[in-house]
Amino acid sequence: MSDQPLFHDSLDTPVGPIRLVMDEIGLAHVSLPHEKHPFAMQPHWRHDPGRLAEATRQFAAWFAGELHEFDLPLHPRGTPFQLAVWEGLRRIPYARTISYGELARAIGRPRAVRAVGAANGANPLSIVVPCHRVIGSNGSLTGYGGGLDAKRWLLAHERRHAPAEALVLG
């Protein structure tokens, strides 16, 4: 990220401590505890719990099972293709999963399954932009930036807290 003002705060969660980073526009990054490529803090970032209070409140409510969809201003940085994939991820309903192929078709790029997988892996807003809801075409859990244990926990958490009608395939 550039030298523009960035603000951060941390939150303890059942999957470990996460760091929320936002800029003047919105939430820009969610760092999970066991990321393969952690997002390095920069000296010019400011710890500002007040600025991140609403994001922290929504994450706490999501982890408590009380919130199923985030309502935060977001400001992810990526290519136009990545942004399209991340928007597609946001349309996956709570407690549902889809395959990479289904996601590629949903964004109008049915032959771009591998590119969709790469964009999914580059998602800077884990949980808010629910990349954990994408699984292999055979139903297997595939890679997740925060580790497969976290992905497994997140999916089980959503199934535990989903309204019954959300679990019925449509």
Residue frames as a rotation matrix with the C-alpha (Angstrom) as fourth column:
MET 1
0.585 0.811 0.000 0.00
0.811 -0.585 0.000 0.00
0.000 0.000 -1.000 0.00
SER 2
0.163 -0.502 0.850 1.12
0.439 -0.734 -0.518 3.52
0.884 0.457 0.101 -0.64
ASP 3
-0.792 -0.542 -0.282 2.20
0.516 -0.347 -0.783 6.15
0.326 -0.766 0.555 1.86
GLN 4
-0.199 0.791 0.579 -1.37
-0.306 -0.612 0.730 7.39
0.931 -0.032 0.363 2.28
PRO 5
-0.492 0.013 0.870 -2.71
-0.869 -0.065 -0.491 7.33
0.050 -0.998 0.044 5.84
LEU 6
-0.091 0.449 -0.889 -3.62
-0.105 0.883 0.457 3.83
0.990 0.135 -0.033 6.99
PHE 7
-0.147 0.205 0.968 -5.20
-0.972 -0.209 -0.104 2.91
0.181 -0.956 0.230 10.28
HIS 8
-0.293 -0.002 -0.956 -5.22
-0.137 0.990 0.040 -0.45
0.946 0.143 -0.290 12.02
ASP 9
-0.031 0.232 0.972 -6.57
-0.998 0.040 -0.042 -2.31
-0.048 -0.972 0.230 14.99
SER 10
-0.792 -0.265 -0.551 -6.58
-0.304 0.952 -0.020 -5.94
0.530 0.152 -0.834 16.11
LEU 11
0.193 0.900 0.391 -9.33
-0.968 0.110 0.224 -8.21
0.158 -0.422 0.893 17.30
ASP 12
-0.825 -0.378 0.420 -9.10
-0.471 0.871 -0.141 -11.57
-0.312 -0.314 -0.897 19.06
THR 13
0.148 0.863 -0.482 -11.28
-0.975 0.210 0.077 -14.16
0.168 0.459 0.872 17.33
PRO 14
0.679 0.165 0.715 -11.87
-0.396 0.903 0.168 -17.91
-0.618 -0.398 0.678 17.51
VAL 15
0.881 -0.421 0.213 -9.44
0.432 0.538 -0.723 -18.35
0.190 0.730 0.657 14.56
GLY 16
-0.097 -0.936 -0.338 -6.81
0.987 -0.135 0.091 -16.20
-0.131 -0.325 0.937 16.28
PRO 17
0.003 0.059 -0.998 -6.00
0.269 -0.961 -0.056 -12.50
-0.963 -0.269 -0.018 16.28
ILE 18
0.191 0.074 0.979 -6.88
0.980 -0.068 -0.186 -10.62
0.053 0.995 -0.086 13.13
ARG 19
-0.562 -0.388 -0.731 -5.72
0.396 -0.902 0.174 -7.18
-0.726 -0.191 0.660 12.07
LEU 20
0.502 0.750 0.430 -8.06
0.823 -0.263 -0.503 -4.77
-0.264 0.606 -0.750 10.34
VAL 21
-0.633 -0.714 -0.300 -6.53
0.509 -0.676 0.533 -2.08
-0.583 0.185 0.792 8.12
MET 22
0.485 0.797 0.360 -8.42
0.832 -0.293 -0.471 0.79
-0.270 0.527 -0.805 6.60
ASP 23
-0.740 -0.599 0.304 -7.64
0.664 -0.721 0.196 3.91
0.101 0.347 0.932 4.63
GLU 24
-0.868 0.391 -0.306 -9.63
-0.255 -0.880 -0.402 7.12
-0.426 -0.271 0.863 4.30
ILE 25
-0.481 0.693 -0.538 -12.14
-0.761 -0.025 0.648 5.36
0.435 0.721 0.539 2.02
GLY 26
0.646 0.760 0.075 -12.79
-0.712 0.565 0.417 2.03
0.275 -0.323 0.906 3.71
LEU 27
0.532 -0.405 0.743 -11.55
-0.313 0.722 0.617 -1.33
-0.786 -0.562 0.257 4.93
ALA 28
0.413 -0.491 -0.767 -8.53
-0.905 -0.127 -0.407 -2.26
0.103 0.862 -0.496 2.82
HIS 29
-0.287 -0.573 -0.768 -7.16
-0.399 0.800 -0.448 -5.43
0.871 0.178 -0.458 4.40
VAL 30
0.728 0.386 0.566 -8.01
-0.684 0.364 0.632 -8.15
0.038 -0.847 0.529 6.91
SER 31
-0.271 -0.896 -0.352 -4.95
-0.734 0.429 -0.527 -10.07
0.623 0.115 -0.774 8.13
LEU 32
0.837 0.511 -0.193 -5.54
-0.315 0.740 0.594 -13.58
0.447 -0.436 0.781 9.40
PRO 33
0.659 -0.579 0.480 -3.21
-0.604 -0.027 0.797 -15.15
-0.449 -0.815 -0.367 11.97
HIS 34
0.111 -0.639 0.761 -1.69
0.112 0.769 0.629 -17.93
-0.987 0.016 0.157 9.85
GLU 35
0.899 0.229 -0.374 -1.35
-0.297 -0.310 -0.903 -16.25
-0.323 0.923 -0.210 6.46
LYS 36
0.566 -0.707 0.423 1.29
0.793 0.608 -0.045 -17.67
-0.225 0.361 0.905 4.14
HIS 37
-0.390 -0.636 0.666 2.20
0.754 -0.636 -0.165 -14.15
0.528 0.438 0.727 3.02
PRO 38
0.123 0.493 -0.861 1.44
0.922 -0.379 -0.085 -11.82
-0.368 -0.783 -0.501 5.95
PHE 39
0.545 0.177 0.820 0.65
0.510 -0.846 -0.156 -8.21
0.666 0.503 -0.551 5.28
ALA 40
-0.309 -0.810 -0.498 3.56
0.912 -0.104 -0.396 -6.32
0.269 -0.577 0.771 6.81
MET 41
0.710 0.457 -0.536 2.81
0.632 -0.749 0.198 -3.36
-0.311 -0.479 -0.821 9.03
GLN 42
0.064 -0.646 0.761 4.40
0.697 -0.517 -0.498 -0.13
0.714 0.562 0.417 7.89
PRO 43
-0.660 -0.437 -0.611 5.85
0.751 -0.398 -0.526 2.59
-0.013 -0.806 0.591 10.14
HIS 44
-0.944 0.274 0.186 3.41
-0.236 -0.950 0.205 5.23
0.233 0.150 0.961 8.88
TRP 45
-0.166 0.922 -0.351 0.32
0.307 0.386 0.870 3.21
0.937 0.036 -0.347 9.87
ARG 46
-0.651 0.025 0.759 -1.55
-0.632 -0.571 -0.524 4.50
0.420 -0.820 0.388 12.91
HIS 47
-0.749 0.458 -0.479 -3.21
0.616 0.749 -0.245 2.38
0.246 -0.479 -0.843 15.56
ASP 48
-0.837 0.517 0.181 -6.69
-0.527 -0.850 -0.010 3.91
0.149 -0.103 0.983 15.68
PRO 49
-0.855 0.519 -0.010 -9.34
0.493 0.806 -0.329 1.76
-0.162 -0.286 -0.944 17.41
GLY 50
-0.285 0.784 -0.551 -11.87
0.001 -0.575 -0.818 4.60
-0.958 -0.234 0.163 17.20
ARG 51
-0.320 0.106 -0.942 -11.68
-0.895 -0.359 0.264 4.79
-0.310 0.927 0.210 13.42
LEU 52
-0.711 -0.017 -0.703 -12.08
-0.388 0.843 0.371 1.00
0.587 0.537 -0.606 13.19
ALA 53
-0.761 0.408 0.505 -14.78
-0.479 0.174 -0.861 0.72
-0.439 -0.896 0.063 15.90
GLU 54
0.281 0.935 -0.217 -17.61
-0.864 0.148 -0.480 -0.12
-0.417 0.323 0.850 13.48
ALA 55
0.144 -0.309 -0.940 -15.53
-0.677 0.662 -0.321 -2.72
0.722 0.682 -0.114 11.64
THR 56
-0.865 -0.500 0.033 -14.48
-0.339 0.535 -0.773 -4.26
0.369 -0.681 -0.633 14.96
ARG 57
-0.413 0.804 0.427 -18.10
-0.679 0.040 -0.733 -4.28
-0.607 -0.593 0.529 16.16
GLN 58
0.478 0.635 -0.606 -19.27
-0.878 0.343 -0.334 -6.02
-0.004 0.692 0.722 12.98
PHE 59
-0.248 -0.625 -0.740 -16.49
-0.503 0.736 -0.453 -8.61
0.828 0.260 -0.497 13.14
ALA 60
-0.915 -0.057 0.400 -17.34
-0.395 0.336 -0.855 -9.35
-0.086 -0.940 -0.330 16.78
ALA 61
-0.001 0.992 0.123 -21.02
-0.777 0.077 -0.625 -9.74
-0.629 -0.096 0.771 15.84
TRP 62
0.344 0.068 -0.936 -20.11
-0.816 0.515 -0.263 -11.99
0.465 0.854 0.233 12.89
PHE 63
-0.615 -0.658 -0.434 -17.97
-0.332 0.716 -0.615 -14.24
0.715 -0.234 -0.659 15.08
ALA 64
-0.784 0.422 0.456 -20.79
-0.438 0.147 -0.887 -14.33
-0.441 -0.895 0.070 17.66
GLY 65
-0.795 0.483 0.367 -23.13
0.600 0.714 0.361 -15.59
-0.087 0.507 -0.858 14.92
GLU 66
-0.064 0.802 -0.594 -25.30
0.524 -0.479 -0.704 -12.47
-0.850 -0.356 -0.389 15.15
LEU 67
0.241 0.044 -0.970 -24.30
-0.624 -0.759 -0.189 -10.89
-0.744 0.650 -0.156 11.81
HIS 68
0.362 -0.035 0.932 -24.41
0.476 0.866 -0.153 -12.66
-0.802 0.499 0.330 8.44
GLU 69
0.366 -0.243 0.898 -23.44
0.866 -0.265 -0.425 -9.84
0.341 0.933 0.113 6.09
PHE 70
-0.364 -0.607 -0.706 -21.02
0.782 -0.611 0.122 -7.00
-0.505 -0.508 0.697 6.65
ASP 71
0.693 0.520 0.500 -22.06
0.688 -0.683 -0.244 -3.43
0.215 0.513 -0.831 5.94
LEU 72
0.294 -0.718 -0.631 -18.78
0.387 -0.514 0.765 -1.56
-0.874 -0.469 0.127 5.75
PRO 73
0.839 -0.178 -0.514 -17.18
-0.523 -0.523 -0.673 0.74
-0.149 0.834 -0.532 3.21
LEU 74
0.565 -0.641 0.519 -14.56
0.474 0.767 0.432 -1.36
-0.675 0.002 0.738 1.42
HIS 75
0.747 -0.392 -0.537 -11.48
-0.633 -0.668 -0.392 -0.28
-0.205 0.633 -0.747 -0.50
PRO 76
0.477 -0.599 0.643 -9.62
0.350 0.801 0.486 -3.34
-0.806 -0.007 0.592 -1.80
ARG 77
0.201 -0.495 -0.846 -6.85
-0.821 -0.556 0.130 -2.74
-0.535 0.668 -0.518 -4.31
GLY 78
-0.165 -0.258 0.952 -6.58
0.249 0.923 0.293 -5.04
-0.954 0.285 -0.088 -7.29
THR 79
-0.988 -0.153 -0.033 -6.84
-0.009 -0.154 0.988 -5.40
-0.156 0.976 0.151 -11.02
PRO 80
-0.340 0.917 -0.207 -10.23
-0.939 -0.319 0.128 -5.03
0.051 0.238 0.970 -12.71
PHE 81
-0.083 0.280 -0.956 -10.39
-0.284 0.913 0.292 -8.84
0.955 0.296 0.003 -12.99
GLN 82
-0.796 -0.250 -0.551 -9.60
0.420 0.427 -0.800 -9.33
0.436 -0.869 -0.235 -9.30
LEU 83
-0.855 0.516 0.060 -12.19
-0.446 -0.671 -0.592 -6.74
-0.265 -0.533 0.804 -8.32
ALA 84
-0.105 0.832 -0.544 -14.79
-0.862 0.197 0.467 -8.60
0.496 0.518 0.697 -10.44
VAL 85
-0.282 -0.058 -0.958 -13.91
0.188 0.975 -0.114 -11.88
0.941 -0.213 -0.264 -8.72
TRP 86
-0.955 -0.126 -0.269 -14.08
0.283 -0.115 -0.952 -10.27
0.089 -0.985 0.146 -5.28
GLU 87
-0.556 0.831 -0.006 -17.48
-0.827 -0.553 -0.099 -8.79
-0.086 -0.050 0.995 -6.12
GLY 88
-0.007 0.510 -0.860 -18.58
-0.493 0.747 0.447 -12.27
0.870 0.427 0.246 -7.19
LEU 89
-0.679 -0.309 -0.666 -17.44
0.383 0.625 -0.680 -13.61
0.626 -0.717 -0.306 -3.83
ARG 90
-0.942 0.317 0.108 -19.63
-0.288 -0.602 -0.744 -11.07
-0.171 -0.732 0.659 -2.06
ARG 91
-0.178 0.928 -0.327 -22.68
-0.940 -0.062 0.335 -12.53
0.291 0.367 0.884 -3.83
ILE 92
-0.491 0.001 -0.871 -22.15
0.075 0.996 -0.041 -16.02
0.868 -0.085 -0.489 -2.36
PRO 93
0.462 0.771 0.439 -24.86
-0.399 -0.261 0.879 -16.38
0.792 -0.581 0.188 0.30
TYR 94
-0.197 -0.428 0.882 -23.94
-0.977 0.010 -0.213 -16.91
0.082 -0.904 -0.420 3.94
ALA 95
-0.077 0.046 0.996 -23.36
-0.558 0.826 -0.081 -20.60
-0.826 -0.562 -0.037 4.79
ARG 96
0.937 0.322 0.137 -23.27
-0.057 0.527 -0.848 -21.64
-0.345 0.787 0.512 1.11
THR 97
-0.154 -0.988 0.022 -20.31
-0.118 0.041 0.992 -22.81
-0.981 0.150 -0.122 -0.91
ILE 98
0.926 0.304 -0.225 -19.55
-0.262 0.087 -0.961 -22.81
-0.272 0.949 0.160 -4.62
SER 99
0.411 -0.807 0.424 -16.71
0.769 0.556 0.314 -24.16
-0.489 0.197 0.850 -6.73
TYR 100
-0.417 -0.657 -0.629 -14.11
0.078 -0.715 0.695 -22.10
-0.906 0.241 0.349 -8.55
GLY 101
-0.876 0.134 0.464 -15.80
0.482 0.183 0.857 -23.10
0.030 0.974 -0.225 -11.82
GLU 102
0.146 0.988 -0.055 -19.17
0.984 -0.140 0.108 -21.90
0.099 -0.070 -0.993 -10.57
LEU 103
0.279 -0.125 -0.952 -17.61
0.395 -0.889 0.232 -18.60
-0.875 -0.441 -0.198 -9.51
ALA 104
-0.794 -0.605 -0.066 -15.93
0.151 -0.301 0.942 -18.23
-0.589 0.737 0.330 -12.93
ARG 105
-0.549 0.677 0.491 -19.31
0.766 0.172 0.619 -18.76
0.335 0.716 -0.613 -14.63
ALA 106
0.329 0.738 -0.589 -21.05
0.912 -0.410 -0.004 -16.38
-0.244 -0.536 -0.808 -12.22
ILE 107
0.097 -0.343 -0.934 -18.72
0.086 -0.932 0.352 -13.52
-0.992 -0.114 -0.061 -13.20
GLY 108
0.876 0.386 -0.289 -19.07
-0.241 -0.168 -0.956 -14.30
-0.418 0.907 -0.054 -16.92
ARG 109
0.117 -0.908 -0.403 -15.60
-0.985 -0.055 -0.164 -15.83
0.126 0.416 -0.900 -17.34
PRO 110
0.860 0.413 0.299 -16.27
-0.476 0.861 0.179 -19.59
-0.184 -0.296 0.937 -17.52
ARG 111
0.751 -0.624 -0.218 -12.85
0.309 0.623 -0.719 -20.45
0.584 0.472 0.660 -18.95
ALA 112
0.044 -0.761 0.647 -10.92
-0.388 -0.610 -0.691 -18.45
0.921 -0.221 -0.322 -16.36
VAL 113
0.854 0.383 -0.352 -11.14
0.124 0.507 0.853 -20.97
0.505 -0.772 0.385 -13.53
ARG 114
0.163 -0.870 -0.466 -7.43
0.952 0.262 -0.156 -20.85
0.258 -0.418 0.871 -12.68
ALA 115
-0.613 -0.348 0.709 -7.35
0.263 -0.936 -0.232 -17.05
0.745 0.044 0.666 -12.85
VAL 116
0.396 0.813 0.427 -10.41
-0.339 -0.303 0.891 -16.96
0.854 -0.497 0.156 -10.60
GLY 117
0.737 -0.179 -0.652 -8.55
0.590 0.640 0.491 -19.21
0.330 -0.747 0.577 -8.15
ALA 118
-0.360 -0.933 0.019 -5.55
0.846 -0.335 -0.416 -16.88
0.394 -0.134 0.909 -8.19
ALA 119
-0.408 0.288 0.866 -7.74
-0.175 -0.956 0.235 -13.81
0.896 -0.056 0.440 -7.66
ASN 120
0.714 0.678 -0.175 -9.56
-0.022 0.271 0.962 -15.61
0.700 -0.683 0.208 -4.86
GLY 121
0.408 -0.657 -0.634 -6.21
0.886 0.451 0.102 -16.30
0.219 -0.603 0.767 -3.21
ALA 122
-0.645 -0.674 0.360 -5.25
0.605 -0.738 -0.299 -12.62
0.467 0.025 0.884 -3.51
ASN 123
0.364 0.885 0.291 -8.41
0.412 -0.433 0.802 -11.40
0.835 -0.172 -0.522 -1.75
PRO 124
-0.656 -0.699 0.283 -7.30
0.093 -0.447 -0.890 -8.79
0.749 -0.558 0.358 0.81
LEU 125
-0.436 0.592 0.678 -10.60
-0.851 -0.515 -0.097 -8.79
0.292 -0.619 0.729 2.71
SER 126
-0.776 0.088 -0.625 -10.97
0.138 0.990 -0.032 -12.29
0.616 -0.111 -0.780 4.12
ILE 127
-0.670 0.642 -0.374 -14.29
0.663 0.291 -0.689 -13.05
-0.333 -0.710 -0.621 5.80
VAL 128
-0.217 0.596 -0.773 -15.88
-0.212 -0.802 -0.559 -9.76
-0.953 0.043 0.300 4.64
VAL 129
0.188 0.143 -0.972 -15.33
-0.978 0.113 -0.173 -10.86
0.085 0.983 0.162 1.03
PRO 130
0.422 0.129 0.897 -15.99
-0.670 0.711 0.212 -14.55
-0.611 -0.691 0.387 1.75
CYS 131
0.014 -0.527 -0.850 -13.33
-0.912 0.342 -0.227 -16.41
0.411 0.778 -0.475 -0.21
HIS 132
-0.772 -0.274 0.573 -13.63
-0.548 0.744 -0.383 -19.21
-0.321 -0.610 -0.724 2.36
ARG 133
0.164 0.935 0.316 -16.94
-0.437 0.356 -0.826 -20.17
-0.884 -0.003 0.467 0.68
VAL 134
0.498 -0.073 -0.864 -15.15
-0.847 0.172 -0.503 -21.36
0.186 0.982 0.024 -2.47
ILE 135
0.202 -0.342 0.918 -14.32
-0.428 0.812 0.397 -25.07
-0.881 -0.473 0.018 -2.56
GLY 136
-0.824 -0.559 -0.094 -13.03
-0.367 0.400 0.840 -27.58
-0.431 0.727 -0.535 -5.07
SER 137
-0.320 0.725 -0.610 -15.35
-0.878 0.015 0.478 -28.94
0.356 0.689 0.632 -7.75
ASN 138
-0.317 0.166 -0.934 -15.37
0.102 0.985 0.140 -32.30
0.943 -0.051 -0.329 -5.93
GLY 139
0.720 0.689 0.087 -16.49
0.050 -0.176 0.983 -30.62
0.693 -0.703 -0.161 -2.69
SER 140
0.235 -0.708 -0.666 -13.05
0.941 0.337 -0.026 -30.70
0.243 -0.621 0.745 -1.08
LEU 141
0.887 -0.099 -0.452 -11.66
0.117 -0.898 0.425 -27.83
-0.447 -0.429 -0.785 0.91
THR 142
0.438 -0.766 0.471 -8.90
0.760 0.035 -0.649 -26.25
0.480 0.642 0.598 -1.11
GLY 143
-0.505 -0.853 -0.132 -6.30
0.787 -0.392 -0.477 -23.67
0.356 -0.345 0.869 -0.18
TYR 144
0.768 0.625 0.138 -7.11
0.490 -0.713 0.502 -20.75
0.412 -0.318 -0.854 2.04
GLY 145
0.142 -0.775 0.615 -4.75
-0.055 -0.627 -0.777 -17.89
0.988 0.076 -0.132 2.91
GLY 146
0.121 -0.033 0.992 -5.49
-0.940 -0.325 0.104 -18.30
0.319 -0.945 -0.070 6.61
GLY 147
-0.866 -0.472 0.165 -4.99
-0.499 0.839 -0.218 -22.08
-0.036 -0.271 -0.962 6.50
LEU 148
-0.494 0.685 -0.535 -7.41
-0.108 0.562 0.820 -24.95
0.862 0.463 -0.204 6.01
ASP 149
-0.603 0.287 -0.744 -8.17
0.788 0.361 -0.499 -25.20
0.125 -0.887 -0.444 9.74
ALA 150
-0.771 0.319 -0.550 -9.45
-0.053 -0.895 -0.444 -21.61
-0.634 -0.313 0.707 9.67
LYS 151
-0.698 0.528 -0.483 -11.46
-0.633 -0.140 0.761 -22.28
0.334 0.838 0.432 6.49
ARG 152
-0.541 0.470 -0.697 -13.01
0.399 0.873 0.280 -25.37
0.740 -0.126 -0.660 8.06
TRP 153
-0.664 0.266 -0.699 -13.89
0.671 -0.202 -0.713 -23.40
-0.331 -0.943 -0.044 11.21
LEU 154
-0.815 0.337 -0.472 -15.39
-0.399 -0.916 0.035 -20.47
-0.421 0.216 0.881 9.24
LEU 155
-0.598 0.610 -0.519 -17.61
-0.431 0.301 0.851 -22.76
0.676 0.733 0.082 7.14
ALA 156
-0.477 0.411 -0.776 -18.76
0.692 0.721 -0.043 -24.74
0.542 -0.558 -0.629 10.20
HIS 157
-0.802 0.143 -0.579 -19.42
0.350 -0.673 -0.651 -21.49
-0.483 -0.725 0.490 12.06
GLU 158
-0.751 0.540 -0.380 -21.66
-0.660 -0.624 0.418 -20.23
-0.011 0.565 0.825 9.24
ARG 159
-0.470 0.601 -0.647 -23.58
-0.018 0.726 0.688 -23.52
0.883 0.335 -0.331 9.09
ARG 160
-0.619 0.197 -0.760 -24.15
0.775 0.307 -0.552 -23.37
0.124 -0.931 -0.343 12.88
HIS 161
-0.607 0.287 -0.742 -25.53
0.282 -0.794 -0.538 -19.83
-0.743 -0.536 0.401 12.72
ALA 162
-0.963 0.254 -0.090 -27.38
-0.176 -0.341 0.923 -19.81
0.203 0.905 0.373 9.41
PRO 163
-0.165 0.974 0.156 -31.14
-0.841 -0.056 -0.539 -19.52
-0.516 -0.220 0.828 9.30
ALA 164
-0.138 0.142 0.980 -32.62
0.088 0.988 -0.131 -22.89
-0.986 0.068 -0.149 8.30
GLU 165
0.829 0.545 0.122 -33.80
0.176 -0.048 -0.983 -21.54
-0.530 0.837 -0.136 4.93
ALA 166
0.471 -0.737 -0.485 -30.22
-0.853 -0.520 -0.038 -20.52
-0.224 0.431 -0.874 4.06
LEU 167
-0.453 -0.695 0.559 -29.13
-0.565 0.709 0.423 -24.14
-0.690 -0.124 -0.713 4.24
VAL 168
0.342 0.633 0.695 -31.73
0.297 0.629 -0.719 -25.34
-0.891 0.452 0.027 1.75
LEU 169
-0.754 -0.647 0.108 -30.19
0.270 -0.157 0.950 -25.46
-0.598 0.746 0.293 -1.71
GLY 170
0.099 0.856 -0.507 -32.17
-0.189 -0.484 -0.855 -23.43
-0.977 0.180 0.114 -4.19
